[in-house]
Every structure is written in structure tokens, then in C-alpha cells.
Amino acid sequence: MKIPSDVKWKTTGRTIGAGGQSQIYEVIDSTADPKHRYAMKVLAPNKPKQAYERFYREIEAIKNLDHPGIIKIVDHSLASADFHFY
């Protein structure tokens, strides 16, 4: 996977999971020291409009939850971006 250069996240090369709509990669924040590891979910390119809408509804739903067993979103793309991630 190629992360655009304007995104601060850099892949470690490890794929954590993959499905029909997206992939999850291990990434690091290239601007932070020390380099902590995170998971980045990336929506596959060239999906129908409904897939993008569902992806951004998922982001908003997760951001509104607060539970130790649910991930925290620390960064995400905008719906107008070319590279869709959280």
C-alpha cells in the first residue's frame, strides 16, 4: 500500500487484515518520537458512492463512542480526500 506523502502516517509494511471494502495496516506517526504503532483502516479505491458514505458514517459513529473495548480514532481523512482512512 502506498500512503500519500501529505499524510503523516507511514506504513511498517505489515498488513493486519483485509476485506472486500478495506484493508488494515500497521502504521507509525512519522512526526512523533518515539514512533508508536497504530492501525490504519484504508477504504479500497474506486468503490461506489455508498461505500464512501458508509465509511464516513462508521468514522462518526466510532468517534461518538467511549468504551475501553472500542478503538479511538486519532486521525482520519475528509470525505473530499482522494485517500480515505482512519
C-alpha positions in Angstrom: 0.0 0.0 0.0 1.2 3.5 -0.8 0.3 6.2 1.7 0.3 9.7 0.0 3.2 11.9 1.1 0.9 14.5 2.6 -0.4 12.1 5.2 1.8 11.9 8.4 1.3 8.2 8.7 3.9 5.8 7.3 3.3 2.0 6.9 5.5 -0.5 8.7 4.8 -2.9 5.8 2.6 -5.2 7.9 -1.0 -5.9 6.8 -3.2 -6.6 9.8 -6.3 -7.6 7.9 -8.2 -7.2 4.6 -11.8 -7.5 3.4 -13.9 -6.6 0.4 -14.2 -2.9 1.2 -11.0 -2.1 3.1 -7.6 -3.1 4.4 -6.0 -2.5 7.8 -2.3 -1.7 8.0 0.2 -1.2 10.8 1.5 2.4 10.7 3.6 4.8 12.6 3.3 8.6 13.0 6.2 9.9 11.1 6.2 13.2 13.1 6.2 11.7 16.6 9.1 10.4 18.7 9.1 7.7 19.9 7.4 6.0 16.9 4.2 4.4 18.4 2.4 1.8 16.3 -1.2 2.3 15.2 -3.7 0.5 12.9 -4.9 2.4 9.8 -8.1 1.3 8.0 -8.0 2.3 4.3 -11.0 2.2 2.1 -10.3 0.4 -1.2 -10.2 2.8 -4.2 -13.0 3.0 -6.9 -15.8 2.0 -4.7 -19.4 3.1 -5.3 -20.6 6.3 -3.6 -22.5 4.3 -1.0 -19.3 2.7 0.2 -17.7 6.1 0.9 -20.8 7.3 2.7 -20.9 4.2 4.9 -17.1 4.6 5.6 -17.6 8.1 6.9 -20.7 7.2 8.9 -18.6 4.5 10.5 -16.0 7.1 11.5 -18.6 9.4 13.0 -20.2 6.5 14.9 -16.9 5.4 16.4 -15.9 8.9 17.4 -19.1 9.2 19.5 -18.4 6.0 21.5 -16.3 5.8 24.7 -15.5 2.4 25.9 -12.2 0.6 26.8 -13.1 -2.2 24.3 -13.6 0.2 21.3 -10.9 1.8 19.3 -10.2 5.5 19.5 -9.8 7.4 16.2 -6.8 9.7 16.4 -6.9 10.8 12.7 -9.0 10.4 9.6 -9.3 11.7 6.1 -12.0 14.1 4.9 -14.8 12.9 2.7 -13.4 15.1 -0.1 -9.9 13.4 0.0 -8.6 11.0 -2.6 -7.2 8.7 0.1 -9.8 7.5 2.6 -8.5 6.3 6.0 -8.9 6.3 9.8 
